[in-house]
């Protein structure tokens, strides 16, 4: 090769290095998607905190036992009288406004719909009422939506606090680091993703373990058993319920409301739309079954959903910690639990909805939500279709689970098929 050829090759190599350095500089200037997600999460949590603070402030100010609203009206009347100006709101109107505000804000934090007005007053009374076995303690209320949405915001705030204070620092310690010091950007980014996903799975494990305990506590009070499926439909419509059943049912709605927010804050996964559809369908099932007094069926379905989620989150945590053998064992347990609860038992529940409901309950001509008798031919079909859609989504996920199982059997180890990183 001639000297000119060598110089030209050196020039081309130098130009490539220059172009690569410029590209790296441009890339470093761009905001990273993870940072944008973190900013979005911080903004959403701050907005939730602001809304909760306003609701708590309204609850305190409008509390008739404190008399804060009355003192405020009296003070405003005195000040305006000094200016020789009439107060624009009468005492009666102001009292009516404060009564409405207190009823609304109380329903946001305490169970609405108590048949005995003294139940929904003090915090301790509301908490102690949860353990009462009186089946006619509470009834449905239009303010139940306020309770579900408010506690969805509370869960969003609790998640952010736990992620930053406990779960992310814990993940930094427990997540297995790559061999050697990670010097390249890709290794550092991969480790950062594993740390963040470990924290996310830690929160999911906490959430669904708590949900499973609460749903089991409610299910123990139900007369339904596998050999007595007709108990789901006898005495329909049950318009009243005990405090714990109502609290857990509305809390489950809060859980999925908060997850609709969270799924848009996390990094997009390959099954984002399936997951979003699952949450929305579940919310429709929870809300519709509650409104139409199908909540005994809802309790059974919730009981079937939670065990597999607990097992899956545990398997993922073991995976991120580098304990592959324990991860594979837990994944095998997860598969067994999934098939039994989400396919076999779930289809049994769907069948009893299809067969026993029209046999034991007389169809109504119109949807009468007030009386609770909402089983019409249309609501019956919609209910079955939503349950079938949920099962279809579960079957899609089961296909992903089978792919992971094949990897385990071929000694490749379980991986998260939802991840956008093939190394995870």
C-alpha positions as CSV (number, residue, x, y, z in Angstrom):
1,X,0.0,0.0,0.0
2,X,1.3,3.5,-0.9
3,X,1.8,6.3,1.6
4,X,-1.1,8.2,0.1
5,X,-3.3,5.2,0.7
6,X,-2.1,5.0,4.3
7,X,-2.8,8.7,4.8
8,X,-6.2,8.4,3.3
9,X,-7.0,5.5,5.6
10,X,-5.8,7.4,8.6
11,X,-7.9,10.4,7.6
12,X,-11.0,8.2,7.1
13,X,-10.4,6.6,10.5
14,X,-10.0,10.0,12.1
15,X,-13.2,11.2,10.5
16,X,-15.1,8.2,11.7
17,X,-13.8,8.8,15.3
18,X,-14.8,12.4,15.0
19,X,-18.3,11.5,13.7
20,X,-18.7,8.9,16.5
21,X,-17.7,11.5,19.1
22,X,-20.1,14.0,17.7
23,X,-22.9,11.4,17.8
24,X,-22.1,10.5,21.4
25,X,-22.1,14.2,22.4
26,X,-25.5,14.6,20.7
27,X,-26.8,11.5,22.4
28,X,-25.6,12.7,25.8
29,X,-27.4,16.1,25.3
30,X,-30.7,14.4,24.6
31,X,-33.0,13.8,27.6
32,X,-33.2,10.1,28.4
33,X,-36.6,8.5,28.4
34,X,-36.1,7.2,32.0
35,X,-35.6,10.8,33.2
36,X,-38.7,11.9,31.3
37,X,-40.7,9.1,33.0
38,X,-39.3,10.1,36.4
39,X,-40.3,13.7,35.8
40,X,-43.8,12.6,34.7
41,X,-44.1,10.4,37.8
42,X,-43.0,13.3,40.1
43,X,-45.5,15.6,38.4
44,X,-48.4,13.1,38.7
45,X,-47.6,12.4,42.4
46,X,-47.4,16.1,43.2
47,X,-50.7,16.6,41.6
48,X,-52.2,13.7,43.6
49,X,-50.8,15.2,46.8
50,X,-52.3,18.5,46.0
51,X,-55.7,17.0,45.4
52,X,-55.5,15.0,48.6
53,X,-54.4,18.0,50.6
54,X,-57.4,20.0,49.2
55,X,-59.8,17.2,50.1
56,X,-58.3,16.9,53.6
57,X,-58.5,20.6,54.1
58,X,-62.1,20.6,53.0
59,X,-62.9,17.8,55.4
60,X,-61.4,19.6,58.3
61,X,-62.9,23.0,57.5
62,X,-66.4,21.6,56.9
63,X,-66.5,19.4,60.0
64,X,-69.5,20.6,61.9
65,X,-68.1,19.4,65.2
66,X,-65.1,21.8,64.9
67,X,-67.2,24.8,63.9
68,X,-64.4,26.1,61.7
69,X,-66.8,27.0,58.8
70,X,-69.2,28.8,61.1
71,X,-66.4,30.9,62.6
72,X,-65.1,31.7,59.2
73,X,-68.6,33.0,58.1
74,X,-68.9,35.0,61.3
75,X,-65.5,36.5,60.8
76,X,-66.3,37.4,57.2
77,X,-69.6,39.0,58.2
78,X,-67.8,41.1,60.8
79,X,-65.1,42.3,58.4
80,X,-67.7,43.2,55.7
81,X,-69.8,45.0,58.3
82,X,-66.9,47.2,59.1
83,X,-66.7,48.1,55.4
84,X,-70.5,48.7,55.4
85,X,-70.9,45.9,52.9
86,X,-73.5,43.1,53.1
87,X,-72.2,39.5,53.2
88,X,-73.2,37.8,49.9
89,X,-74.0,34.5,51.4
90,X,-76.6,33.9,54.1
91,X,-75.8,31.7,57.1
92,X,-78.3,29.1,56.0
93,X,-76.8,28.9,52.5
94,X,-73.3,28.7,53.9
95,X,-74.3,26.0,56.2
96,X,-75.8,24.0,53.4
97,X,-72.6,24.4,51.3
98,X,-70.5,23.2,54.2
99,X,-72.8,20.2,54.8
100,X,-72.5,19.2,51.1
101,X,-68.7,19.6,51.2
102,X,-68.4,17.6,54.4
103,X,-70.5,14.8,53.0
104,X,-68.4,14.7,49.8
105,X,-65.0,14.9,51.5
106,X,-66.0,12.3,54.2
107,X,-67.0,9.9,51.4
108,X,-63.6,10.3,49.8
109,X,-61.8,9.0,52.9
110,X,-64.4,7.0,54.9
111,X,-66.8,4.3,53.6
112,X,-70.0,6.0,52.4
113,X,-73.4,4.4,52.5
114,X,-73.6,3.5,56.2
115,X,-77.1,2.6,57.2
116,X,-76.4,3.9,60.7
117,X,-75.3,7.5,60.4
118,X,-73.2,7.2,63.6
119,X,-70.9,4.7,61.9
120,X,-69.4,7.2,59.4
121,X,-68.2,9.8,61.8
122,X,-65.0,9.1,63.7
123,X,-61.9,7.4,62.3
124,X,-61.9,4.7,65.0
125,X,-65.6,3.9,64.5
126,X,-65.1,3.5,60.7
127,X,-62.1,1.2,61.3
128,X,-63.7,-0.9,64.0
129,X,-66.8,-1.4,61.8
130,X,-64.7,-3.3,59.3
131,X,-64.6,-6.3,61.5
132,X,-68.3,-6.4,62.1
133,X,-70.1,-9.4,60.7
134,X,-73.4,-7.5,60.3
135,X,-74.4,-8.1,56.7
136,X,-76.7,-5.1,56.5
137,X,-74.2,-2.5,57.8
138,X,-73.6,-0.7,54.5
139,X,-75.4,-0.3,51.2
140,X,-74.3,1.1,47.8
141,X,-73.9,4.8,47.5
142,X,-73.3,7.2,44.6
143,X,-70.3,8.5,46.7
144,X,-68.6,5.2,46.4
145,X,-66.8,6.5,43.3
146,X,-65.3,9.3,45.3
147,X,-63.9,6.7,47.8
148,X,-62.4,4.5,45.0
149,X,-60.8,7.4,43.2
150,X,-59.4,9.0,46.3
151,X,-57.8,5.9,47.6
152,X,-56.4,5.3,44.1
153,X,-54.6,8.6,44.4
154,X,-53.4,7.5,47.9
155,X,-51.9,4.3,46.5
156,X,-50.2,6.4,43.8
157,X,-48.5,8.6,46.4
158,X,-47.7,5.6,48.7
159,X,-46.1,3.8,45.7
160,X,-43.9,6.8,44.8
161,X,-42.8,7.3,48.5
162,X,-42.0,3.6,49.0
163,X,-40.2,3.4,45.6
164,X,-37.8,6.3,46.5
165,X,-37.4,5.7,50.2
166,X,-37.3,1.8,50.5
167,X,-37.6,-0.2,47.3
168,X,-35.0,1.6,45.0
169,X,-32.3,1.7,47.7
170,X,-33.0,-2.0,48.5
171,X,-32.8,-2.8,44.9
172,X,-29.3,-1.2,44.7
173,X,-28.2,-3.7,47.3
174,X,-30.0,-6.9,46.2
175,X,-29.9,-6.8,42.4
176,X,-27.1,-8.8,41.0
177,X,-24.4,-6.6,39.4
178,X,-22.7,-7.6,36.2
179,X,-19.3,-9.3,36.4
180,X,-16.6,-6.7,36.7
181,X,-17.0,-3.0,36.7
182,X,-19.5,-1.9,34.1
183,X,-17.7,0.7,32.0
184,X,-19.8,0.8,28.8
185,X,-23.0,2.7,28.7
186,X,-25.1,-0.3,27.8
187,X,-24.2,-2.3,30.9
188,X,-24.8,0.7,33.2
189,X,-28.2,1.3,31.5
190,X,-29.1,-2.4,31.8
191,X,-28.3,-2.5,35.5
192,X,-30.3,0.7,36.1
193,X,-33.3,-0.9,34.4
194,X,-33.0,-4.0,36.5
195,X,-32.8,-1.9,39.7
196,X,-35.9,0.0,38.7
197,X,-37.9,-3.1,37.7
198,X,-36.9,-4.8,40.9
199,X,-38.4,-1.9,42.8
200,X,-41.6,-2.0,40.6
201,X,-42.0,-5.8,41.3
202,X,-41.4,-5.2,45.0
203,X,-44.3,-2.7,45.0
204,X,-46.5,-5.2,43.0
205,X,-45.7,-7.9,45.5
206,X,-46.6,-5.7,48.4
207,X,-49.8,-4.6,46.7
208,X,-51.1,-8.1,45.7
209,X,-50.0,-9.8,48.9
210,X,-52.1,-7.3,50.8
211,X,-54.9,-7.7,48.3
212,X,-54.8,-11.5,48.7
213,X,-55.0,-11.3,52.5
214,X,-58.0,-8.9,52.3
215,X,-59.9,-10.9,49.7
216,X,-59.3,-14.1,51.6
217,X,-60.7,-12.4,54.7
218,X,-63.8,-11.4,52.7
219,X,-64.2,-14.8,51.0
220,X,-64.3,-16.5,54.3
221,X,-67.5,-14.7,55.0
222,X,-69.2,-15.8,51.8
223,X,-71.4,-18.9,51.5
224,X,-70.0,-19.8,48.1
225,X,-68.0,-23.0,47.6
226,X,-67.2,-25.1,44.6
227,X,-69.9,-27.6,45.5
228,X,-72.4,-24.9,46.1
229,X,-72.2,-22.5,43.1
230,X,-75.9,-21.6,43.5
231,X,-75.0,-19.6,46.5
232,X,-73.6,-16.9,44.2
233,X,-77.2,-16.2,43.0
234,X,-79.5,-17.0,45.8
235,X,-81.1,-14.1,47.6
236,X,-80.4,-11.8,44.7
237,X,-80.2,-8.9,44.8
238,X,-78.1,-8.4,47.9
239,X,-78.2,-4.6,48.3
240,X,-76.5,-4.5,51.6
241,X,-73.1,-5.9,52.8
242,X,-70.8,-5.9,55.7
243,X,-68.2,-3.2,56.0
244,X,-65.1,-5.3,55.1
245,X,-66.7,-6.6,51.9
246,X,-67.5,-3.1,50.8
247,X,-64.1,-1.7,51.8
248,X,-62.2,-4.4,50.0
249,X,-64.3,-4.3,46.9
250,X,-63.9,-0.5,46.6
251,X,-60.2,-0.8,47.5
252,X,-59.7,-3.3,44.6
253,X,-61.3,-0.6,42.3
254,X,-58.8,1.9,43.7
255,X,-56.0,-0.6,43.0
256,X,-56.8,-0.8,39.3
257,X,-57.4,2.9,39.0
258,X,-53.9,3.6,40.4
259,X,-52.5,0.9,38.0
260,X,-54.0,2.7,35.0
261,X,-51.9,5.7,36.1
262,X,-48.8,3.7,36.9
263,X,-48.7,1.8,33.6
264,X,-48.4,5.1,31.8
265,X,-45.6,6.2,34.1
266,X,-43.4,3.0,33.7
267,X,-41.3,2.3,30.6
268,X,-43.4,0.7,27.9
269,X,-43.4,-3.1,27.7
270,X,-44.3,-5.3,24.8
271,X,-47.7,-6.1,26.2
272,X,-48.6,-2.5,27.2
273,X,-52.0,-2.6,25.3
274,X,-52.9,-6.0,26.7
275,X,-52.1,-4.8,30.2
276,X,-54.1,-1.5,29.8
277,X,-57.0,-3.4,28.3
278,X,-56.9,-5.9,31.2
279,X,-57.0,-3.0,33.8
280,X,-59.9,-1.3,32.0
281,X,-61.9,-4.5,31.6
282,X,-61.3,-5.3,35.3
283,X,-62.5,-1.8,36.3
284,X,-65.7,-2.3,34.2
285,X,-66.2,-5.7,35.8
286,X,-65.7,-4.4,39.4
287,X,-67.8,-1.3,38.8
288,X,-70.6,-3.1,36.9
289,X,-70.8,-6.1,39.2
290,X,-70.9,-3.7,42.2
291,X,-73.6,-1.6,40.7
292,X,-75.7,-4.6,39.6
293,X,-75.2,-6.5,42.9
294,X,-73.0,-9.2,41.3
295,X,-70.3,-8.6,43.9
296,X,-70.4,-12.2,45.3
297,X,-69.1,-13.3,41.8
298,X,-66.6,-10.4,41.9
299,X,-65.1,-11.6,45.2
300,X,-64.5,-15.1,43.7
301,X,-62.9,-13.7,40.6
302,X,-60.6,-11.4,42.7
303,X,-59.7,-14.4,44.8
304,X,-58.6,-16.3,41.7
305,X,-56.5,-13.5,40.3
306,X,-54.2,-12.5,43.2
307,X,-52.3,-15.8,44.0
308,X,-50.6,-16.0,40.5
309,X,-49.5,-12.3,40.7
310,X,-47.8,-12.9,44.1
311,X,-45.9,-15.9,42.7
312,X,-44.9,-14.1,39.5
313,X,-43.6,-11.1,41.3
314,X,-41.6,-13.3,43.7
315,X,-40.1,-15.2,40.7
316,X,-39.1,-11.9,39.1
317,X,-37.4,-10.6,42.2
318,X,-35.4,-13.8,42.5
319,X,-34.4,-13.4,38.8
320,X,-33.1,-9.9,39.3
321,X,-31.2,-11.0,42.5
322,X,-29.4,-13.7,40.4
323,X,-30.9,-16.7,42.1
324,X,-31.8,-18.5,38.9
325,X,-32.6,-21.9,40.4
326,X,-35.0,-20.5,43.0
327,X,-36.5,-18.3,40.3
328,X,-37.2,-21.4,38.0
329,X,-38.7,-23.3,41.0
330,X,-41.0,-20.3,41.8
331,X,-41.9,-19.9,38.2
332,X,-43.0,-23.6,38.1
333,X,-45.2,-23.0,41.1
334,X,-46.5,-19.9,39.4
335,X,-47.5,-21.8,36.3
336,X,-49.4,-24.4,38.3
337,X,-51.2,-21.7,40.3
338,X,-52.0,-19.8,37.1
339,X,-53.5,-22.8,35.3
340,X,-55.6,-23.9,38.3
341,X,-56.9,-20.4,39.3
342,X,-57.0,-18.4,36.1
343,X,-58.2,-21.0,33.7
344,X,-59.8,-24.1,35.3
345,X,-61.5,-22.4,38.3
346,X,-62.2,-19.2,36.3
347,X,-64.0,-21.1,33.6
348,X,-66.0,-22.9,36.3
349,X,-67.1,-19.4,37.6
350,X,-67.9,-18.3,34.0
351,X,-70.0,-21.5,33.5
352,X,-72.0,-20.9,36.7
353,X,-72.6,-17.3,35.6
354,X,-73.8,-18.7,32.2
355,X,-75.9,-21.6,33.5
356,X,-77.0,-20.8,37.1
357,X,-77.8,-17.1,36.9
358,X,-80.7,-17.3,34.4
359,X,-81.9,-20.5,36.1
360,X,-82.1,-19.0,39.6
361,X,-82.9,-15.3,38.9
362,X,-85.8,-13.9,37.0
363,X,-84.7,-11.5,34.2
364,X,-85.9,-8.0,34.7
365,X,-87.3,-5.9,31.8
366,X,-85.2,-2.9,32.6
367,X,-82.0,-2.1,34.4
368,X,-83.1,-1.0,37.9
369,X,-79.9,0.0,39.7
370,X,-81.8,1.6,42.6
371,X,-83.5,-1.6,43.7
372,X,-80.4,-3.6,42.8
373,X,-82.3,-6.0,40.4
374,X,-80.1,-5.3,37.3
375,X,-80.1,-8.7,35.6
376,X,-81.6,-8.0,32.2
377,X,-80.8,-10.0,29.0
378,X,-78.5,-7.2,27.9
379,X,-76.6,-6.9,31.2
380,X,-76.3,-10.7,31.4
381,X,-74.7,-10.8,27.9
382,X,-72.4,-7.8,28.7
383,X,-71.3,-9.5,31.9
384,X,-70.4,-12.8,30.2
385,X,-68.6,-11.0,27.3
386,X,-66.4,-9.0,29.7
387,X,-65.5,-12.1,31.6
388,X,-64.7,-13.8,28.3
389,X,-62.5,-10.9,27.2
390,X,-60.6,-11.1,30.5
391,X,-60.1,-14.8,29.9
392,X,-58.9,-14.1,26.3
393,X,-56.2,-11.7,27.7
394,X,-55.2,-14.3,30.2
395,X,-54.8,-16.9,27.4
396,X,-52.5,-14.5,25.5
397,X,-50.4,-14.1,28.6
398,X,-50.4,-17.8,29.1
399,X,-48.8,-18.2,25.7
400,X,-46.0,-15.9,26.9
401,X,-45.7,-18.1,30.0
402,X,-45.3,-21.2,27.9
403,X,-42.5,-19.6,26.0
404,X,-40.7,-18.8,29.2
405,X,-41.3,-22.4,30.4
406,X,-39.7,-23.7,27.2
407,X,-36.6,-21.6,28.0
408,X,-36.5,-23.1,31.5
409,X,-36.7,-26.6,30.2
410,X,-34.0,-26.0,27.6
411,X,-31.7,-24.7,30.4
412,X,-31.8,-21.1,29.2
413,X,-33.6,-19.9,32.4
414,X,-36.7,-17.9,33.0
415,X,-36.8,-14.4,31.5
416,X,-39.4,-11.7,31.6
417,X,-41.0,-12.0,28.2
418,X,-42.7,-8.6,28.7
419,X,-39.3,-6.8,29.0
420,X,-38.0,-4.6,26.2
421,X,-34.5,-5.8,26.9
422,X,-33.6,-9.2,25.6
423,X,-31.0,-9.7,28.3
424,X,-33.5,-9.6,31.0
